[in-house]
Amino acid sequence: MRALVTGAAGFIGSNLADALLARGDEVVGFDNFSTGRRENILPLETRGRFRMEEGDIRESGRIDRAAQGAEVIFHLAAIPSVPRSVAAPRETFDANVSGTHNVLMAARAAGARLVVMASSSSVYGNAEVQPVTETVPTRPISPYGASKIAGEHLGLAFSASYGFRFIALRYFNVFGPRQDPKTEYAAVVPKFISALSNGSRPVIYGDGEQTRDFTYVDNVIQANLLAADAQKGVDGVFNVAAGRPHSVHQMLRMLCDILGKPFDPVFEPPRPGDVRHSSADISLARKILGCEPRVDLREGLIQTCRVTPHLNPPHQGGRR
């Protein structure tokens, strides 16, 4: 299979490109390196069957050229932060909606058979019922969530109009190796690991009782590969998660236990756009795609810590 991966230098994109290469696929990576890191793709460039093209999905000519000959397009390029979208909604719209439109146009021109788009649990907003199924009304409370549901609707409309298949995978709080903790809008798991590794106190926004369906990156990569290999006729939207929520408090305590660090967070006011509870019903992805989470939260945290510089977590992950 010849695949295009947008956002290939990012956290999830580079892990996906790695997995595609490992199973023998040919991969073209596409990234503007605004949030992706060059060190993420250095191991890929030595393996053959991989070509990296630098460009922005907001530039239609560049993504058109990168997509030529692609059978499947994995669309992960985005501005992926809820807080950043609140601070810069126009930038988020341009990248996540206009950029997605350009990717879909490129898929049409290239004759691709499938586009697999990275969507987000943020499309649900503060859903009244947990865990959420794919049929729960989408009521995002951040520009980021709104941009992702707009991208989904564009993809489904293009699929109906032009004949290629479209699958949107709604990720729930993905974490794992290669996730950057250094930016202002970094996700909570790498920020906690970074704080604990340098001796500072982790910051919890809110009271810590908000819940998330923390999902190790290998489970997300599995879902993408299964989506690419799904039989003809499979399309639509699917939740991708561990299927078991934990509070931010619980996750941090687990991480402190793994690393042998004291539990001593700093509490700050909740951030605009953050939902209170988020958990997924993953039965549809299990039934249709064959997804079955392989790595739970604790094991995922252990694996993440093992590849984080300056950390040496206990082999068994601390006390159980």
C-alpha positions as CSV (number, residue, x, y, z in Angstrom):
1,M,0.0,0.0,0.0
2,R,1.2,3.5,-0.7
3,A,0.1,5.9,2.0
4,L,0.3,9.6,2.7
5,V,0.5,10.7,6.3
6,T,-0.1,14.3,7.0
7,G,1.4,15.5,10.2
8,A,4.0,12.8,9.9
9,A,6.5,14.6,12.1
10,G,4.1,14.8,15.0
11,F,3.6,12.6,18.0
12,I,0.9,10.3,16.5
13,G,1.9,10.8,12.9
14,S,5.5,9.6,13.3
15,N,4.4,6.6,15.3
16,L,1.9,5.7,12.6
17,A,4.4,6.1,9.8
18,D,6.8,3.9,11.7
19,A,4.1,1.2,12.0
20,L,3.2,1.4,8.3
21,L,6.9,1.0,7.3
22,A,7.3,-1.9,9.7
23,R,4.6,-3.8,7.9
24,G,6.0,-3.1,4.4
25,D,4.0,-0.1,3.2
26,E,5.4,2.8,1.2
27,V,4.9,6.1,3.1
28,V,5.1,9.7,2.1
29,G,5.2,12.0,5.1
30,F,3.9,15.6,4.9
31,D,4.4,18.2,7.7
32,N,5.2,21.9,8.1
33,F,7.1,21.3,11.4
34,S,5.0,23.9,13.2
35,T,4.3,21.4,16.0
36,G,6.0,18.3,14.5
37,R,9.6,17.7,15.3
38,R,12.4,16.7,12.8
39,E,13.9,14.3,15.3
40,N,10.7,12.2,15.1
41,I,11.3,11.4,11.5
42,L,15.0,10.9,11.5
43,P,14.7,7.1,12.3
44,L,12.1,6.8,9.5
45,E,14.4,8.3,6.8
46,T,17.0,5.6,7.2
47,R,14.5,2.7,6.6
48,G,13.7,3.0,3.0
49,R,10.2,3.3,1.4
50,F,9.8,6.6,3.2
51,R,9.9,10.1,1.7
52,M,9.3,13.3,3.6
53,E,7.9,16.4,2.0
54,E,7.8,19.7,3.9
55,G,4.6,21.7,3.4
56,D,1.5,23.1,4.9
57,I,-2.0,21.6,4.3
58,R,-3.3,25.1,3.9
59,E,-1.3,25.3,0.6
60,S,-3.3,23.3,-1.8
61,G,-0.6,22.9,-4.5
62,R,1.8,21.3,-2.0
63,I,-0.6,18.7,-0.6
64,D,-1.9,17.9,-4.2
65,R,1.7,16.9,-5.2
66,A,2.3,14.9,-2.0
67,A,-0.9,13.0,-2.5
68,Q,-0.2,11.8,-6.0
69,G,-0.3,8.0,-6.2
70,A,-1.6,7.6,-2.6
71,E,-4.0,4.8,-2.1
72,V,-4.8,5.8,1.5
73,I,-4.4,9.2,3.1
74,F,-4.0,9.3,6.9
75,H,-4.9,12.9,7.8
76,L,-3.4,13.8,11.1
77,A,-2.1,17.3,10.4
78,A,-3.9,19.9,12.7
79,I,-3.5,22.5,15.4
80,P,-4.4,20.0,18.1
81,S,-4.9,22.0,21.3
82,V,-8.2,23.1,23.0
83,P,-6.5,26.0,24.9
84,R,-4.7,27.1,21.8
85,S,-7.9,27.1,19.8
86,V,-9.6,29.3,22.5
87,A,-6.6,31.7,22.2
88,A,-6.4,31.6,18.4
89,P,-9.7,30.4,16.8
90,R,-9.0,31.7,13.3
91,E,-5.6,29.9,13.1
92,T,-7.4,26.7,14.3
93,F,-10.1,27.1,11.7
94,D,-7.6,27.7,8.9
95,A,-5.6,24.7,9.6
96,N,-8.2,22.2,10.8
97,V,-11.1,23.1,8.4
98,S,-9.6,24.8,5.4
99,G,-6.6,22.4,5.6
100,T,-8.8,19.4,5.8
101,H,-10.8,20.7,2.7
102,N,-7.5,20.8,0.8
103,V,-6.6,17.3,1.9
104,L,-9.9,16.0,0.7
105,M,-9.5,17.8,-2.6
106,A,-6.1,16.2,-3.0
107,A,-7.6,12.8,-2.2
108,R,-10.1,13.3,-5.0
109,A,-7.5,14.4,-7.5
110,A,-5.2,11.5,-6.6
111,G,-7.9,8.8,-6.8
112,A,-7.3,7.7,-3.3
113,R,-9.6,4.9,-2.1
114,L,-9.7,6.0,1.6
115,V,-9.1,9.0,3.8
116,V,-8.7,8.2,7.5
117,M,-9.0,11.4,9.6
118,A,-7.8,12.1,13.1
119,S,-10.9,13.5,14.9
120,S,-11.3,14.1,18.6
121,S,-13.4,13.4,21.7
122,S,-13.8,17.2,22.0
123,V,-16.6,17.0,19.4
124,Y,-18.9,15.8,22.1
125,G,-18.4,18.7,24.5
126,N,-20.0,18.1,28.0
127,A,-22.1,15.2,27.0
128,E,-24.9,14.4,29.4
129,V,-24.4,10.7,29.2
130,Q,-21.1,8.9,29.7
131,P,-19.6,6.9,28.2
132,V,-20.4,8.5,24.8
133,T,-21.4,6.5,21.7
134,E,-20.9,7.8,18.2
135,T,-24.6,8.6,18.1
136,V,-24.5,11.1,21.0
137,P,-25.2,14.7,19.7
138,T,-22.0,16.6,19.0
139,R,-21.9,19.8,21.0
140,P,-18.3,21.1,21.2
141,I,-17.5,23.8,23.6
142,S,-14.2,24.9,22.1
143,P,-13.1,26.1,18.6
144,Y,-10.9,23.0,18.4
145,G,-13.9,20.7,18.9
146,A,-16.0,22.7,16.4
147,S,-13.2,22.5,13.8
148,K,-13.0,18.7,14.1
149,I,-16.7,18.1,13.7
150,A,-16.6,20.5,10.7
151,G,-13.7,18.3,9.2
152,E,-15.8,15.2,9.8
153,H,-18.8,16.7,7.9
154,L,-16.6,17.8,5.1
155,G,-15.1,14.3,4.8
156,L,-18.5,12.6,4.8
157,A,-19.8,15.0,2.2
158,F,-16.8,14.5,-0.1
159,S,-17.1,10.7,0.3
160,A,-20.8,10.8,-0.7
161,S,-20.0,13.2,-3.6
162,Y,-16.8,11.7,-5.1
163,G,-16.8,8.0,-4.2
164,F,-13.8,7.6,-2.0
165,R,-14.3,6.2,1.5
166,F,-13.9,8.3,4.6
167,I,-13.3,7.2,8.2
168,A,-13.0,9.6,11.2
169,L,-11.4,8.2,14.3
170,R,-12.4,10.2,17.4
171,Y,-9.3,10.0,19.6
172,F,-9.6,10.2,23.4
173,N,-6.6,11.8,25.2
174,V,-3.8,10.0,23.5
175,F,-0.4,9.8,25.2
176,G,2.9,8.0,24.7
177,P,6.5,8.3,23.3
178,R,7.4,11.4,21.2
179,Q,4.7,13.6,22.7
180,D,6.3,17.0,23.3
181,P,6.0,18.4,26.9
182,K,7.7,21.7,26.2
183,T,5.0,23.8,24.5
184,E,2.6,26.1,26.3
185,Y,-0.3,23.9,25.1
186,A,1.2,20.4,25.8
187,A,-1.0,17.6,26.8
188,V,-1.4,16.7,30.5
189,V,0.6,13.3,30.6
190,P,3.8,14.6,29.1
191,K,3.6,17.8,31.2
192,F,3.2,15.7,34.4
193,I,6.1,13.5,33.4
194,S,8.3,16.5,32.6
195,A,7.4,18.2,35.9
196,L,8.1,15.1,38.0
197,S,11.4,14.5,36.1
198,N,12.8,18.0,36.9
199,G,11.6,18.1,40.4
200,S,8.8,20.7,40.0
201,R,5.2,20.3,41.1
202,P,2.7,19.2,38.4
203,V,-0.2,21.6,37.7
204,I,-3.8,20.4,37.8
205,Y,-6.3,22.7,36.2
206,G,-9.5,22.4,38.2
207,D,-10.1,20.0,41.2
208,G,-8.5,17.0,39.5
209,E,-11.8,15.0,39.6
210,Q,-12.4,15.6,35.9
211,T,-12.2,12.3,34.0
212,R,-10.5,11.3,30.8
213,D,-10.2,8.1,28.8
214,F,-6.4,8.2,28.6
215,T,-5.4,6.2,25.5
216,Y,-1.9,4.9,24.8
217,V,-0.7,5.7,21.4
218,D,-0.2,2.0,20.3
219,N,-4.0,1.5,20.6
220,V,-4.5,4.5,18.3
221,I,-2.0,3.2,15.7
222,Q,-3.8,-0.2,15.8
223,A,-7.1,1.6,15.0
224,N,-5.6,3.4,12.0
225,L,-4.1,0.2,10.5
226,L,-7.4,-1.6,11.0
227,A,-9.3,1.2,9.4
228,A,-7.0,1.1,6.4
229,D,-7.5,-2.6,6.0
230,A,-11.2,-2.6,6.6
231,Q,-13.4,-4.2,4.0
232,K,-15.0,-2.2,1.3
233,G,-18.1,-0.4,2.6
234,V,-16.8,0.4,6.0
235,D,-16.8,4.1,6.7
236,G,-18.1,6.7,9.1
237,V,-17.0,7.7,12.6
238,F,-15.5,5.6,15.4
239,N,-14.5,6.3,19.0
240,V,-10.9,5.2,19.7
241,A,-10.0,5.0,23.4
242,A,-9.1,2.6,26.1
243,G,-12.7,2.3,27.2
244,R,-12.0,3.0,30.8
245,P,-12.0,6.6,32.3
246,H,-9.7,7.8,35.1
247,S,-9.7,11.1,36.9
248,V,-6.7,13.4,36.5
249,H,-6.0,12.7,40.2
250,Q,-5.9,9.0,39.6
251,M,-3.6,9.3,36.6
252,L,-1.2,11.5,38.5
253,R,-1.1,9.3,41.5
254,M,-0.4,6.3,39.3
255,L,2.4,8.2,37.6
256,C,3.9,9.2,41.0
257,D,3.8,5.6,42.1
258,I,5.5,4.4,38.9
259,L,8.3,7.0,39.4
260,G,8.5,6.9,43.1
261,K,7.7,10.6,43.4
262,P,5.5,12.3,46.0
263,F,2.0,13.3,45.1
264,D,2.1,17.1,45.5
265,P,0.3,18.9,42.7
266,V,-0.4,22.6,42.3
267,F,-4.1,23.5,41.6
268,E,-5.0,26.2,39.1
269,P,-8.5,27.4,37.9
270,P,-10.1,25.3,35.1
271,R,-9.3,26.4,31.6
272,P,-11.9,27.6,29.1
273,G,-13.0,24.9,26.7
274,D,-12.0,21.9,28.9
275,V,-14.8,19.4,29.4
276,R,-15.6,17.9,32.8
277,H,-15.9,14.3,31.9
278,S,-14.9,12.3,28.8
279,S,-15.2,8.6,28.3
280,A,-15.8,6.4,25.3
281,D,-18.0,3.5,24.4
282,I,-15.8,1.7,22.0
283,S,-18.1,-1.2,21.1
284,L,-18.6,0.1,17.5
285,A,-14.9,0.1,16.8
286,R,-14.6,-3.3,18.3
287,K,-17.4,-4.7,16.2
288,I,-16.7,-3.1,12.8
289,L,-12.9,-2.5,12.9
290,G,-11.8,-5.2,15.3
291,C,-10.2,-2.7,17.6
292,E,-9.3,-4.1,21.0
293,P,-7.1,-1.9,23.3
294,R,-3.9,-3.8,24.0
295,V,-2.2,-1.4,26.5
296,D,-3.9,-0.1,29.6
297,L,-3.2,3.2,31.3
298,R,-0.6,2.0,33.8
299,E,1.4,0.0,31.3
300,G,1.2,2.9,28.8
301,L,2.6,5.2,31.5
302,I,5.4,2.8,32.3
303,Q,6.3,2.5,28.6
304,T,6.2,6.3,28.1
305,C,8.5,6.9,31.2
306,R,11.0,4.3,30.0
307,V,11.7,6.3,26.8
308,T,11.7,9.7,28.5
309,P,15.2,11.2,29.0
310,H,16.4,11.3,32.6
311,L,13.8,8.9,33.9
312,N,14.4,5.4,35.1
313,P,11.1,4.0,36.3
314,P,11.0,0.7,38.2
315,H,10.8,-2.3,36.0
316,Q,7.5,-3.4,37.5
317,G,6.0,0.1,37.5
318,G,6.2,0.7,41.3
319,R,3.7,-0.7,43.8
320,R,0.6,-2.4,42.6
